[in-house]
Every structure is written in structure tokens, then in C-alpha cells.
Amino acid sequence: MEDGLDDQWLCNCSVDHQSLAQQKWLCTVADGESCDCGSGCAPQGNFYTPTILTLNLDALPERLPLVECSPACPCVKKCANRVTQHGVRVPLAIRPLSSELGLGLFYSPSTDISSAKGSFMSLAKGSFISLYAGEYLTTGQARTRWARQRSDNASRERQDSQGQGNYILSLRLPGQVIHIDPRYKGNVGRFLNHSCEPNCVIHPVKWGADDPWYRAAIFTRRDIRPDEELTFDYADASGSALQPAERRRTIAAQEDGTTEQSERVRCLCGSDKCRGWMPFDGSW
Ligand SMILES: C[S@@+](CC[C@H](N)C(=O)[O-])C[C@H]1O[C@@H](n2cnc3c(N)ncnc32)[C@H](O)[C@@H]1O
């Protein structure tokens, strides 16, 4: 073994690791190249940037599900095409906002005690934040839960209903819709609020070509300053690029005020680009 070239970090991709001296500890599949480790992973290429492992959002076609390498591949854990499966790696904090908004999730490098300079570090565009993890529901179960949450909310005063809103993420994928509800079982992803001018985006990811689950992964869509709140656009999370006309009308009706008054929730994102109402996809 060449000095410093530790084979436990290498995968079987076709790239000549020996000539990539700076990147030799990682699988070095470059953007747009396909991994030929034989397991059908990264069929469209690996869109993670080698070594820093941020997602190259500008190169990634919208809504193209990412397929990461998996334990079924001959590559190893630190392959550059495995990111979301390693879990949360950035320092985060859950903080209270207003009584209406409840809690929010913040990028909080000052809580990273391993780095003395933590509080000055901004987070690069394309960084993985967390999965939006929760229970996977069928469309029927999602409808039932949504109806129950709606009636629960209607029977509460607004100030008592903080954090009791709808948590179900409906992710539209080619030929299917998946519903993820973190309200009862979930992770920090459930604390990201909606913004009409978001700094994060949701992208569908599979862990290996044979993974039966699409996972909803949250990435930053621009650089993030320390102590910024992390948000995504709940309308975009539902896959706006693929939404059928009926769904577009539903979201538009919610936002332009033609939806029934009781179903509309005023958006409190505070952005100059605020559309006024929370998006709601009721077309499924
Ligand atoms: C996924 S949760 C976000 C975390 C929530 N703030 C909490 O305290 O648990 C979604 C709920 O938060 C509230 N929310 C999120 N973004 C909002 C916004 N921009 N305006 C008003 N309410 C919002 C709504 O009640 C929504 O149903």
C-alpha cells in the first residue's frame, strides 16, 4: 500500500485513486460521472462534491432522486456518495420563536464544542442538515390524520395551537406521492418552519438502488450564517416541479385566499417575498 493510501477509505469506482493524491481517502466519483461499483448506485452520477461532500444543487436536475451508495456496494462507509445516511453532522439548536410559530431549528456552530472557531463558521450551500424523518403514511392514512389535526386545531384557540399544526410532508416523486409525518415519531427535521424565501430545500434520496424507501433529505440552498434559522418552502417540498395542474390550483387557492377561510393559515415567515398564506397541498 502506498504511503498514506489507506484502502479502508477506497471504493471500487473506476477513478484512479492513486493520481488523485488530495482526495485519496474518499471515493472520488466526480460530479456527473457514474459510479461503477456494480450495485446500480449513482446511476445519473454522484452530485456530492468530493472531499467536502456538499450537494451540487446547481448541477442536480430538480427532483431527480439521489441514489447514494449503500452497504450493498463494495465501497466503504466514507465513500463520497454516502452523506445523508451518516445522520446529522452540523451543529443545530431548537429555539423558541413566537407563541404563534412555536419552535424553530437554527444553525448553531457555537454549540460545536469540538471547534473553538465554531461560532464564526458559516455553513456552505449544499450542506446536508437532516432527514425529515417520521412515520410513512399511505394517502388514506395521511388524509385521516390531516382531517383529525384540522379539527383539533379548529377546536383550540390560536395561542394554544402552537406546534400543533400540520407536520405531514407530502413528497411528489415520479409516479407516486409519499407522506411522512414526524408529529409523533420523528427527528429534528420536524422543527424546520416554512418560509416563502427559504434557505433550505428538500430532496428525495435513496440509500442504494434497492432501497424501498425514498427519504426526504434537507440541504442548505445557500450559505448559512451562524445562528440563522433554517427553513424550507412547504410548497416546494411537495415537489412543485412535478405537481399536476390540480395541485397547483390548490396551492394557489390557499395562497390567494380563495380556499375556505377555516383551512387557511396565515404565513408568519416575515420575508419581503411572503405570499401571505401557508401553502397546503390538499390534492392528494
Ligand atoms: C413542521 S412544524 C414546524 C415546527 C413548529 N414550529 C413547532 O414548534 O413544532 C409545522 C408547523 O409550524 C407552524 N409554522 C411553520 N412555519 C410557519 C409559518 N411560516 N407561518 C406560520 N406558522 C408556521 C405551523 O403550525 C405548521 O403547521
The ligand as an SDF file (V2000), in Angstrom:
LIG
                    3D

 27 29  0  0  0  0  0  0  0  0999 V2000
  -43.0800   21.1310   10.8050 C   0  0  0  0  0  0  0  0  0  0  0  0
  -43.8000   22.1550   12.0340 S   0  0  0  0  0  0  0  0  0  0  0  0
  -42.5490   23.3270   12.3500 C   0  0  0  0  0  0  0  0  0  0  0  0
  -42.1550   23.3770   13.8230 C   0  0  0  0  0  0  0  0  0  0  0  0
  -43.1640   24.0540   14.7070 C   0  0  0  0  0  0  0  0  0  0  0  0
  -42.9450   25.4990   14.6670 N   0  0  0  0  0  0  0  0  0  0  0  0
  -43.0900   23.5530   16.1480 C   0  0  0  0  0  0  0  0  0  0  0  0
  -42.9910   24.3370   17.0740 O   0  0  0  0  0  0  0  0  0  0  0  0
  -43.1230   22.3210   16.3300 O   0  0  0  0  0  0  0  0  0  0  0  0
  -45.0170   22.9590   11.0730 C   0  0  0  0  0  0  0  0  0  0  0  0
  -45.9530   23.8490   11.8360 C   0  0  0  0  0  0  0  0  0  0  0  0
  -45.2960   25.0140   12.3290 O   0  0  0  0  0  0  0  0  0  0  0  0
  -46.0800   26.1830   12.1020 C   0  0  0  0  0  0  0  0  0  0  0  0
  -45.4240   27.0260   11.0910 N   0  0  0  0  0  0  0  0  0  0  0  0
  -44.3040   26.7090   10.3840 C   0  0  0  0  0  0  0  0  0  0  0  0
  -43.9520   27.7070    9.5680 N   0  0  0  0  0  0  0  0  0  0  0  0
  -44.8640   28.6770    9.7110 C   0  0  0  0  0  0  0  0  0  0  0  0
  -45.0430   29.9560    9.1090 C   0  0  0  0  0  0  0  0  0  0  0  0
  -44.2040   30.4260    8.1930 N   0  0  0  0  0  0  0  0  0  0  0  0
  -46.1170   30.6800    9.4940 N   0  0  0  0  0  0  0  0  0  0  0  0
  -46.9770   30.2120   10.4130 C   0  0  0  0  0  0  0  0  0  0  0  0
  -46.8500   29.0090   11.0310 N   0  0  0  0  0  0  0  0  0  0  0  0
  -45.8100   28.2370   10.6920 C   0  0  0  0  0  0  0  0  0  0  0  0
  -47.4250   25.6890   11.5950 C   0  0  0  0  0  0  0  0  0  0  0  0
  -48.2400   25.4500   12.7330 O   0  0  0  0  0  0  0  0  0  0  0  0
  -47.0500   24.3790   10.9210 C   0  0  0  0  0  0  0  0  0  0  0  0
  -48.1490   23.5120   10.7920 O   0  0  0  0  0  0  0  0  0  0  0  0
  1  2  1  0
  2  3  1  0
  2 10  1  0
  3  4  1  0
  4  5  1  0
  5  6  1  0
  5  7  1  0
  7  8  2  0
  7  9  1  0
 10 11  1  0
 11 12  1  0
 11 26  1  0
 12 13  1  0
 13 14  1  0
 13 24  1  0
 14 15  1  0
 14 23  1  0
 15 16  2  0
 16 17  1  0
 17 18  1  0
 17 23  2  0
 18 19  1  0
 18 20  2  0
 20 21  1  0
 21 22  2  0
 22 23  1  0
 24 25  1  0
 24 26  1  0
 26 27  1  0
M  CHG  2   2   1   9  -1
M  END
$$$$
